[in-house]
Each structure stands twice: as structure tokens, then as C-alpha cells.
Amino acid sequence: CRNMAVQHGDVNKKPRMRTADDVISRILWDASVDASEFVVGYVDRFLGVLERPFSEFNWDTNPCDCDYTVELALPRHRIQYFTYRGHRVWDRHSRTDRVFGSTGQSLAPPFGGEEEVKGERGPFIATLPHIQPDTILHTLNLHKLKASTDQTSLSQKDGAGVKEEAEEETLAEWQEIWEGNKDKRGGRPPKKRPTHFITFRANTPAILSCFQQLQEELTSLLPSSAPHWQTSSSLHVTLCLLVLAGPAEVAAAGEVLRRFAHLDRNPPVALTFPLKLKHFNGKVLYLSPQPQLHLQQLNSGLQEAYREEGWLHRDSYNPRYHLTLAKVEGGEGDRIFEGVGDLKVGKGLNFGRLPVNTLHLCAMGVPKVDGFYESVCTVNLR
């Protein structure tokens, strides 16, 4: 009877659905698939379910490339569905999987036709006829790397409760592996690096004083962090990263900023910086400004204006606003800030309120003599 019950339970048990990570990897690695024809439906923390082209997300960002505002990649538990030419090929809630057929549906183009056999195809081997053997082996190694994370996510409904910090570390590991294999993947053009950014300074007396005290406290607990702290005059929060080809585009970008500053629809924004220390991959120490919804409401007009001109860098499509306090430079180095959230520091410190009333268009590169970045254009908001 027990065996019959077990068998009965096996019949009723839902087949395991391939994850959003699997779909992302398939789109990135399959040479026969055009990533630009896919759209991602995802949950925005403030605006609900949104859609963006797949190619606009930075799936393999290294969080230590720069200390400007970066979307490290879309957290996987926020992904709701993928569409191809308007047709859903993977949907979390309806358990639709027409990429691999793991839940019983037939495959859909471009992964196969309606006539193809239903069911699980294995990890990329049978479904990727155009991929070289060494790439297949590399992909299988990536799946082994992700195995422990996948087991954890299976124990939680639809990935709910997965910590973003853990995802960031996993993404960084994938980036390190992918970095040396880009040529093998074929067809993925190099990412354009940003040349300029829109920012506002964090330079009130309260912020500068608290920053100095926090630096002293943390340096005493983490002596290895001493060389990596920012200068107080360089503290800032970035709104947009831009790619500007030359002087004409720089001038035009400044004019966009000036027109934006004179709009009477810009909501007044004042931010606080709760003393909850966070980090990107253990190498970038930062604070999150609050409320981020108000900051995004202010920034959305700028994002759209620069995006229409083709100047908005893709890392700024879904920015993660942060105030960088310290950063370990370069891709190498210890993750010295990994346990910073457990340290008891900053008792009694209050960074106060920061009115956002002045924006700067700055050039990437060496800071000016006063410690801040070269400002091409500075405007005061109405």
C-alpha cells in the first residue's frame, strides 16, 4: 500500500519547472536566438509589473566596475515572464515553459515548433544544435555552480524571500566565469562604457560630519578598509549614466538638463540616509537614500529624455540609487565589507535630510582639485 501511495503521489506531483535563470542563459548562449526579440516582464518595487526589452538588462554586470548608480541585473525572483515577438514563452505563475518544455507544453519558436516532442530536453545539449562542445561543457559547469542556489529557491514559492545580496554575489561569480569566455559565445558586442553622469552632491554639514565619524569607527574595526574610503568632497548619488560621443552631444545633453530644471512638474525631493550599511559583492560599501520612490519620480523625466536621444547607458534603465562610502578598486581584491551589516557602528549618528535642488552633468575621470568631478553643466531645480 505504501508503494502504491508513493507511486500515486509521484503521478500527482507537478514536474519541476525550469527557472528564469535557465531561460536567461538559454537566450544568451544559443547562437540561433536573437536576444533583441525578447521582452522581460518583471515586478518593479514601486510601479508594479513592467516590461523591458531583454537586451536592456545588464545580465552580467560586475558591481565593482564603477561606483556610479548600477542595476546589477534584475533580481530573478522579480521576473514574471518572457515573451518572444509578443508571445509568452515562459510564465512563472501559469507555469508556462515553452523554452524547455519542462512543464509539459510543446516548444515554441525560436526554440522549436509545435510539432516537437514535449518534455524536458536536458541541460541545453539536445536543444542547442549550433553550440560548440566546449561551450556546452562550460554551460554545464555553470549549472553545477548554480545547483546549491537552485535547491534553495525550490524550497520557497516562486523564489520569494531570496536575498538580493546573495543574488548579487552569484551574479558576480557568473561574471568572473563569463568574462574569459565571451569570444566563444559569439555575437555579443562589447558594452559601451559611460562617459558622463547626472548626479547631486551629498555635502550637507550633517552628512560630512557623520561620514567622518562612521569612517573612523569602521576603520578601527576593519583596518583593511582604510585605503578604500571615498573623500568627503566626492560624496554623491547618481541619477543617470550617459554615453556621449563628442562635444556636440555633451552640449546637447547639458541643454536637456537645463530644460528639465525649468519644468514646474519636478516634485521637490528631500532624502534621508538610514544608517543601514549595505554592500555590493563585499567590495562597495554604501547607504540607500530614502524615499527612493520620490527620487525615481524626479529622475524618470531625465531617463526618458536621454533615452529618446539614445544617450542613456543601459545600467541606468533601472537604477539602484546609492551613496558610495568606500570601494575596493579593480576586479581583484578581498570582499572586506561582506560582514559589515553585523557590525555595531554609528550609534547616535544622524545624516539628516538632504534637499535635492542642484544637479550636475559630470564627466567620468579624475576628480577636480576640490575633490569633486568635472562639472560640464550645473542647474538648480525650480
GIWOVEN-V805489 format. One record per residue. N is the residue number from 1. PSI is psi in whole degrees, 0 to 359 (999 if undefined). OMEGA is omega in degrees with one decimal (999 if undefined). BURIAL is 1 if it has 16 or more other C-alpha atoms within 10 Angstrom, else 0. Layout:
BEGIN
n=<N,N>
psi=<PSI,PSI>
omega=<OMEGA,OMEGA>
burial=<BURIAL,BURIAL>
END
This chain:
BEGIN
n=<1,2,3,4,5,6,7,8,9,10,11,12,13,14,15,16,17,18,19,20,21,22,23,24,25,26,27,28,29,30,31,32,33,34,35,36,37,38,39,40,41,42,43,44,45,46,47,48,49,50,51,52,53,54,55,56,57,58,59,60,61,62,63,64,65,66,67,68,69,70,71,72,73,74,75,76,77,78,79,80,81,82,83,84,85,86,87,88,89,90,91,92,93,94,95,96,97,98,99,100,101,102,103,104,105,106,107,108,109,110,111,112,113,114,115,116,117,118,119,120,121,122,123,124,125,126,127,128,129,130,131,132,133,134,135,136,137,138,139,140,141,142,143,144,145,146,147,148,149,150,151,152,153,154,155,156,157,158,159,160,161,162,163,164,165,166,167,168,169,170,171,172,173,174,175,176,177,178,179,180,181,182,183,184,185,186,187,188,189,190,191,192,193,194,195,196,197,198,199,200,201,202,203,204,205,206,207,208,209,210,211,212,213,214,215,216,217,218,219,220,221,222,223,224,225,226,227,228,229,230,231,232,233,234,235,236,237,238,239,240,241,242,243,244,245,246,247,248,249,250,251,252,253,254,255,256,257,258,259,260,261,262,263,264,265,266,267,268,269,270,271,272,273,274,275,276,277,278,279,280,281,282,283,284,285,286,287,288,289,290,291,292,293,294,295,296,297,298,299,300,301,302,303,304,305,306,307,308,309,310,311,312,313,314,315,316,317,318,319,320,321,322,323,324,325,326,327,328,329,330,331,332,333,334,335,336,337,338,339,340,341,342,343,344,345,346,347,348,349,350,351,352,353,354,355,356,357,358,359,360,361,362,363,364,365,366,367,368,369,370,371,372,373,374,375,376,377,378,379,380,381,382>
psi=<320,318,321,321,318,316,320,318,322,324,319,346,132,139,149,131,135,146,170,324,319,318,316,313,320,314,320,325,336,113,341,359,135,108,334,348,4,149,142,127,126,161,119,139,337,329,1,207,124,165,140,148,142,319,349,344,147,82,339,37,136,117,350,11,324,170,20,181,127,133,112,349,152,123,131,328,350,345,127,321,164,138,150,115,42,354,133,124,347,129,122,311,326,1,42,126,95,17,311,342,25,338,12,345,156,157,150,154,145,11,349,178,174,335,354,157,137,161,173,137,0,167,79,346,307,336,0,74,340,358,137,153,321,329,321,314,321,319,318,323,323,322,325,321,324,356,314,323,319,319,321,316,331,334,0,132,122,27,10,141,1,130,134,326,320,322,320,320,319,317,322,321,318,319,317,322,317,329,320,5,17,323,325,330,326,134,356,108,152,146,135,136,144,148,334,168,152,131,168,148,151,84,27,156,322,317,315,320,314,323,316,317,319,320,317,317,314,325,326,329,327,78,331,347,349,315,353,2,145,160,148,329,348,359,131,164,129,139,314,141,136,152,105,126,334,185,323,317,326,316,318,323,323,323,323,317,320,318,319,321,336,3,136,0,359,117,140,136,132,130,155,164,83,139,68,98,132,168,154,111,24,2,342,117,131,167,146,123,147,146,132,336,316,323,319,324,322,319,338,323,318,316,313,318,313,331,320,327,350,19,348,121,145,338,346,6,322,75,148,102,135,154,107,127,322,154,132,116,149,165,336,174,159,153,74,343,12,319,20,334,341,354,141,91,163,19,127,354,138,111,353,195,140,106,133,94,357,128,148,138,112,153,140,148,204,130,157,180,324,1,350,176,160,117,119,327,137,131,152,130,148,999>
omega=<-178.9,179.5,179.2,179.5,178.8,179.5,179.0,178.4,179.3,-179.9,-176.2,-177.5,179.3,177.2,179.1,-179.8,176.8,-170.0,174.8,176.6,179.6,-179.8,179.4,179.8,179.8,-179.2,-178.0,-170.3,-176.1,-176.7,-179.1,-176.5,177.5,-175.8,-176.8,-179.1,179.9,175.8,-179.7,170.7,-174.2,179.5,171.7,-174.9,-176.0,-168.3,179.8,-177.5,179.0,175.4,174.5,173.2,-178.7,-174.3,179.3,179.1,-178.7,-170.3,-177.0,179.0,169.1,-173.6,-179.0,178.9,-179.7,-177.9,177.4,-175.5,-173.5,167.8,-169.6,-177.7,-176.2,176.2,-169.9,-177.8,175.9,-178.1,-179.3,-177.9,171.8,174.3,175.5,-176.9,176.1,-179.1,-179.3,179.3,176.4,-179.1,-175.0,-169.8,177.5,-179.1,175.6,175.1,177.4,173.0,179.8,-176.3,-172.8,-178.8,171.9,180.0,174.0,-179.5,179.0,175.0,7.5,-174.9,-180.0,-179.6,-179.8,-175.9,-175.4,-176.7,177.3,170.1,-177.2,-178.5,-174.4,-172.6,169.0,-168.9,-176.4,-173.6,-179.6,-175.8,-175.0,-175.7,-179.1,-177.7,-178.4,177.0,178.0,179.1,179.3,179.0,178.1,177.2,177.4,179.5,175.5,178.9,-176.8,-170.5,-177.0,178.0,179.5,179.7,178.4,-177.2,179.8,-177.1,-179.2,-173.3,177.6,176.2,-177.6,176.6,177.5,-176.3,-179.0,-179.5,178.6,178.4,-179.9,179.3,178.9,178.8,178.8,177.4,177.5,179.9,-179.1,180.0,-177.6,-171.6,-177.7,-175.5,-176.3,-179.1,-178.6,-176.1,174.3,170.2,178.9,-176.6,178.6,-179.1,175.3,179.8,178.9,179.2,-177.5,177.4,175.0,-173.2,167.2,-174.6,174.2,-169.2,174.9,178.4,-179.2,-179.6,-177.4,179.8,-179.3,178.0,-179.6,179.7,179.4,178.1,179.9,-178.9,-177.1,179.6,177.9,178.8,179.5,-177.1,-178.6,179.8,-172.4,-177.0,-168.7,-178.2,174.9,171.3,-177.2,-178.2,-178.3,-176.2,-176.4,171.9,-175.7,177.8,-175.8,167.8,-176.1,172.0,-176.1,-169.4,-176.7,-176.8,-178.8,179.5,176.6,178.7,-179.9,177.4,175.9,179.1,175.4,-179.6,179.5,178.4,179.2,-176.8,-177.0,177.1,179.9,179.2,179.0,-179.1,175.3,-176.2,171.7,-172.6,169.2,179.8,178.4,-174.4,173.5,-175.0,179.0,179.4,170.1,174.4,178.7,-173.7,178.2,179.8,-175.6,171.3,178.2,176.0,179.3,-2.5,-177.4,177.1,179.6,179.0,178.9,176.8,176.3,-171.6,-171.6,178.5,177.4,179.3,-177.9,-178.7,-178.7,178.4,178.5,179.3,-178.5,-175.6,-175.6,178.2,-171.6,176.5,-177.6,176.5,179.1,-171.4,170.5,-174.4,-179.9,174.9,-178.7,177.1,-178.5,-177.8,172.8,-174.9,173.4,-178.8,-179.8,176.9,-178.6,176.6,-168.4,-176.1,-175.2,-176.6,-171.6,-178.8,-179.2,-177.8,178.8,-178.7,173.3,-179.7,178.3,-179.8,179.3,-177.8,177.5,-179.2,179.5,174.4,177.7,-177.5,178.6,178.7,-179.3,166.0,-173.2,176.0,172.9,176.1,-174.9,177.2,178.1,-177.3,-178.4,175.3,177.8,-175.4,-179.4,-177.9,178.2,-179.2,177.9,-178.7,172.9,-179.9,179.0,999>
burial=<0,0,0,0,0,0,0,0,0,0,0,0,0,0,0,0,1,1,1,1,1,1,1,1,0,1,1,1,1,1,1,0,1,0,1,0,0,1,1,1,1,1,1,0,0,0,0,0,0,0,1,0,0,1,1,1,1,1,1,1,1,1,1,1,0,0,1,1,1,1,1,1,1,1,1,1,1,1,1,1,1,1,1,1,0,0,0,1,1,1,1,1,0,0,1,1,1,1,1,1,1,1,1,1,1,1,1,1,0,1,1,0,0,0,0,0,0,1,1,1,0,0,1,1,0,0,1,1,0,0,1,0,0,0,0,1,0,0,1,0,0,1,1,0,0,0,0,0,0,1,0,0,1,0,0,0,0,1,1,0,0,1,0,0,1,0,1,1,1,1,1,1,1,1,1,0,0,1,0,0,0,0,0,0,0,0,0,0,0,0,0,0,0,1,1,1,1,1,1,1,1,1,1,0,0,0,1,1,1,1,1,0,0,1,1,1,0,1,0,0,0,0,0,0,1,0,0,0,1,1,0,1,0,1,1,1,1,1,1,1,1,1,1,1,0,0,0,0,0,1,0,0,1,1,0,0,1,1,0,1,1,0,0,0,0,0,0,0,1,1,1,1,1,0,1,0,1,1,1,1,1,1,1,1,1,1,1,1,1,1,0,1,0,0,1,1,0,1,1,0,0,1,1,0,1,1,1,0,0,0,1,1,1,1,1,1,1,1,1,1,1,1,1,1,1,1,1,1,0,0,0,0,0,0,0,1,1,1,0,1,0,0,0,0,1,1,0,0,1,1,1,1,1,1,0,1,0,0,1,1,1,1,1,1,0,0,0,0,0,0,0,1,1,1,1,0,1,1,1,0,1,0>
END
